[in-house]
Amino acid sequence: MNKKILLVLTDGFPYGGGEPWLEDEQHYWHGFDRIYVAPIQLPQNTKVGVHRKLATGIKILMPVATNKIARYKALLRYGIWRHDLRQELFMLLKTGRLNQARVRSALGLVADSWLQASSILRQLHQDGLSTNDEVVCYAYWMYKPAYTAVLLSEAIPMASCVTRCHGYDIYEERNVMSYLSMRTSIFSCMQKIFCICKQGRNYLREHYQFDYTKIAIAHLGSNDYGVQNYQRKKNSFNIVSCSNLIPVKRVHLIADGVKLFANRQPYVKVQWTHYGAGELREEIWERAVNNSPQNLSVKFAGALPHEELLKRMSSSKGTDIFINSSSYEGVPVSIMEALSMGIPALASDVGGISELIHDSRNGYLLNADLTAEEIATVLERIYLLPDEQYMSLRAGAREVWQMAWNAAANYQAFADGLTAI
């Protein structure tokens, strides 16, 4: 009897801590006789066999270890003969982008993907794959997992391919070389390309030539953690932020903006709590507490386990605003989670954030090149809102989340689409 198989190609999930959205999405996959998850690589310092819990019935296909010698052999045996690789190198030459680093990137992608595809195919055959089985190759990222899916589709007679794309795997300028390898092959092989936000879709349309009917929007989402039992207090204002303490997150601007706001409202008890850790922790802490006004309390809670973080946020009765100051983003799940709890959000207008925050309905958008002064001004504006208007913001936060960012609805719709392929 022919089987219908779902093969999910990930960067590292279920190993390591990356791709947390898959922890929820995996529970919605249905309509397949077998489901496999195939991480393309093991994250550093990860022990084989120790992984996050998989939904019942999902099997892991282990990645093969690679090194320089294995890559060279793969290229000599297979890679250099590929027509799409020669086309890629010619395209780089024709567009004046050919250099050693980009050639190395293209060769490395082909070699690594071939090694992983060969290993995955071998494991599938060992588990009973037949030539008449239908296999849906679902790449979670439109880079190495997607090109591995391309190679698998060439070896599996009844294979079809789809890919999600998020951030680094869409925007070339976010990469050191301003280059993403083998785009043409990936685009041509995919039945569907699922962007997590409209901005990603628009970027693909503007920068590449291929059949745009393949592109669809498939939002991620967050679970329902319940609306906060919120009580507004006249002379207090509690601000929460959550991100790694690294340069791209610009948390130092939050520190400066919160201090300005507290100085302007000296009779307001201002509390700023930040969740997350990173290389700039000490620097930003010193910036926040040095010459801090007496009415400002700062707490750096560190990097908590995800469930613990959500438990703290959902049980709080006094989070007035959630703030994000990143210089670039995809569609931050942290903002989705805040909105699900009825917490309005304040964030820089970058990436897909404008699809989350509808200005004056569930929060406020800041300029992409925001300043501490702008943060302080908008915080003061929110604090001074009449109760009716502020509570309308909180109701809007929950409504927008329910309408577009509810994980249960979004993942169910996406899973139904996979089954229908």
N, C-alpha and C positions, 0 to 999 in steps of 0.2 A: 504494500500500500504506500502510495506517495505521501511524503510528509511536507508540511509547511513549517519552515524554520525561520526564526528571527535571530540574526547575528548582530549584536550591538558592539561596535568597535569604539573603545574609549582610549583616552590618554593613559589612565592608570586605574580608574575605578574597577573593582571595589577596593584596590590597595591604596594606601596613603590617605590623605585627607581632601584631595581635590575632587572636583565634579560633585559637590554635595547634592545638587538638584536630582541626580540620578537615584539617590537614596529614596526619594519619594516617587519619581516617575516609574521606576521598575515595577511598582505594585499595580500599575494600570495596563501593562502589556498583556494582551490576551489574544485568543484565536489562533495560536500557534501550537503545533505538536511538540516542538522543542524550542527552547530559548537559551542562547549562549551569550555570555559577556566575554569579550576578548580585549583585555588591556594591551595596548601596543608596547608599553614598557612598565617596568616596576619602578616606582619612585625610589629615590635614594634612601638607604638605611631601612628599607621595608623588608620585613621577614616574610618569606613565602609561606602561605598557609594562614597568615594572620591578616584578616581583612574584615571590612564592614559586612554586616549581615545582608545576605541576598534573599530576595523573595523566594518562596517555595518553588522548586522545579527549575531554577536557573542554574546552569552549569558554567564554570569558568574554563576558558581555554587559555593556557598559560603562554606568555610571550617568551620568545627565544632570546637568550643573551647574545648581544652583538659586540663586536670589537672591530678594529681597523682591518685586521686580516680577513675577517668574515665579510666585511663590506667590499673590500677589494675583489675577493673571489666572486661575490654576487654581481659586481659590475662587469667583471670579465666574462662571466658565464652567461649573464642575462642582460644587465642594464644597458651596456653600450650598444646593443643591437636593437634597442627599442626605438621605433619610429617617433613616438611622442617625445622622447628625450632629445632626439636630434632636432625636432621641431622647436622644442623649448630653447635650446642653445642658439639656434638660428634666429629665433625671435629676439633674444637678448642682444645678439650681434646687430640685427637690423635696427633695433631701437636705441642703439648706443649704450646699452646697459650691461654689456658683457664685461665681467671682471672675475678675478680668481675666486672671490668670496661667493658670488652668486653661482658660479659653476659648481663649486664645492657643495653649496646648498642643494642644488638640483640633483647632483650625483648622490649625495647622502640620503635625500628623500627616497629616491628610486631604490637604492641598495637596502636601506632599512625596511622600507615597505615590502620589498620582495622577500626579504628574510622572514618578516612576520607573516606575510600572506602564505608563504610555503609552510610555515609551522602550523598556522591555523587550519589550512587545508588538510594537512596530514592528520591533525587531531579530529577534524570532522569526519574524515574517512574512517578513522579508527572507531568512531562512535556510530558508524553505520550510514553515513551520507551516501545516497545513491544518485545516479544521473538524472532521475526524474523528480527529485525533491525540489520544491520551490524554496529559495533562500532569499529573504529580504536582508540585505546588508545595510545596516543603519549606523552611519558614522556620526559620532557625537560632535566631532570637530571637523571643519572643512580644511584639514591639512593632512597630517600623516594618517590618521584613521580613514579619511576620505580616499586618499590615494591607495591605501591598502585595500579598501573596498573596490576600487577600480581594478586592481590586479586580481582580486578574488572573482569578480564578475567575469573576467576573461577565462577563468579556469572552471567555473561552475555553470553548466549549461542553462539552468533555470534560475539565474540570479538577477535580482534587481537592486538598485542602489538609491539611497536617500541620505542626505546629510543635514545636520543642524549646523549653524554657524553663529558665532557669538561676538567676538571682538578681535583678538589677535589674529584669528583665522579669516578675517574679512579685510581689515584695514592694513594695506601694505606699509604705510608710513609709520605704523607703530612698531615695525620690526627694524632691527639695527641696519639691515641692508636695504630697507624700503623695497622688499621683494618677498613674495610668496611663490614657491615653486609649483610648477605643473598645474596651473590654474585651468588651462585649456582642456587638459585630459579630464580633470575632475568635473568641470562644468558639462562636458559633452556626455559623460557617463551617467550622471545623476538623473533619475526620474523626477525628483523633487529636491529643492534646496530650501530649507526652513530657516528663515532669519528670526531671531528672537525679538526684533523691533523693526520699525519702519525705516529708521535711519540706515540700518544695515542693508535692507533691500534697496534703498535709494542709492547707496554707495555702489553696490554691485551693478546697478543699471547705468550709472554714470561712468564707471571705470572699465567695464568689460563688455565684449560683444558675444552674446550667446542668446539662446531662446529664453526670454524673460518670463514666459508663461510657466517655467519651472519653479520660479520663486514664489514662496508663500510665507506668510507670517505665522509663527507658532510661538506664542508667548510662553515663557516660563511662568512660575507662580510660586506662591507660598501657601502653607497650610493655614487653616483657620485656628488661630490661637485665642480667639475670643476677644471681645471688646473690653478694654480696660474699665474697671470700676472707678472712673475718673471723678475727682472733686476739685473744682477750680478754687484756688485760694487767692485772695485779693493782693496780698503783699509777698507772694512767692512766685518764682518762675523756674521750672526745672527743664533743663536742656539735656538731651541724650544724643550721643554720636557713637558710631560703631565702624571701625575700619582698622586696617593695619597702619602702624605709625611709620609710614614711608613717604618719600618726597611727593609722589604723584597724588597722595591723598590730601595734601595741603592742610593738615590738621592744625598747623601753627596759625593759620588764619582764623580758625575757630577760636583758638586760645586768645588771640588778640581781639577778635570781635566780641567775645563774651566779656572780656575785661572792660572794653569800651562801654558796652551796654550796662554793666554793673555800675560803672562810674556815673553814668547818666541817670540811673535810677537808684540813688543811694539808700532809699527806704525800702527797697525790694530785696528780699532774700533770694539770691540767685544761686542755683545749684547746677553745675555742669558735670555730667558723668560720661566718661569715654570708655568704651569696651574695645579692646584690641591691644596688640603689642607690636613691637618692631624696632628697627635700628634708631629711630629718632625719639624713642620714649623719654630718655633723660632730658634731651634738649627741649622738647615741647613741654615737659613737666616744669622745668625751670622757667620757661617763658610764661607759663600760665600762673605760677605762684609768686614769682618775683614782682614786688610792688603791686600785689593784688589788692583790690579794695576789700575792706572788712566784710562787706555784705556778700562776697563771692566765696563759695565753697567749691573746690575742685576735687574730683575723685577719678583716678585712673584704675579701673577695675581689672585690667589685664585681659588676656585671651582666655575666655571661658569656653567650656564645651558648649556646643550649639544649643542643646536642650536646656542647659542651665541658664544660658543667656536669655533665651525666650521665656523661661519661667520667671526670671527676675523682671523682665520688661512687662509681661502680661499681668503680673500680680501687683505691679506698681499702681498707686492711685493718683500719681501726680506728675506724669510726663507731659509737659506742655508742648514741646516741639522736638522733632527728630531732625538732625542736620547732617548734611553730607557736603563736603567741599572739594571733591576730586577734580583734577584737571581733565581727566577723561574716564569714561565708564561705558559699560554696556547698558544693562538694565539692572541696577543693584537690587538683589534679593532683600538686603537689609531694609531698604525703603518699603518694599512690598510688605514685609513683616510688620513694620511700624504702621502702615496704612491699615492692615488687617485688624489691628488693635484699636483703630480709631484715633491714631496719633497723627496730626498734621505733619508735613515734612517741608523742609527748607533745603534746597540743593542748587548747585551750579548747573546751568543749562548746557550739559554736555552729553554726548552719547544719546541714549534713549530715555533720559530722565524726563524729558518733556512729555513722554507717553505715560509716565507714572504720576507726575505732579501737574495738575491743571491749575494754573495760576488763579489764586483767590477762591478756588473751589475746595481744594484739599491741602493747600499749602502755598508756597511761593517759590518761584524760580529766581535764582540769582544769575548775574552775568557769568559767562564762561571764565572770564578773567576777573573774577570777583576780588574784592578787597575786604579787609577787616572792617573798614568803615561801612561798607554796604551790609555786611552781616549784622553789625550792631544796629544799623538803622532799621532793618527788617525785623530783627528781634524786638526792638522797641515798638514797632508798629503792631506786631502780633500781641505783645503784652497789653497794649492800650486798647485793643479791640473790645467793644461792648460784649457782654456775655453771650447775647443772642448770636452775634456774628461769629464769635470764636467757636461756640458750640456747633454752628453750621459747618465750620471747617472740619470739625471732628466727624460729623455725620458724613460729610463729603469724602473724607479719607476712607471710611468703611465702604461707602457706595462705589467709589472708583475701584477699590480692590475687588469687590464682589463682581463688578461688571467685567473686569478684564484680567485680573491677576490672581484669581482663585485657582490654586494648584489642582484641586480635584476636578474642576471643570476643564481646565486647559489640558491637563495630561490625559484625561479621558478622551477628549476630542482628538488629540494627537495620536493616541494609541488606536483609536478607531480608524484613523487614516492609514496607519501602518498595516493594520489587518486587511484593509481594502486593496492594498497594492497587489 
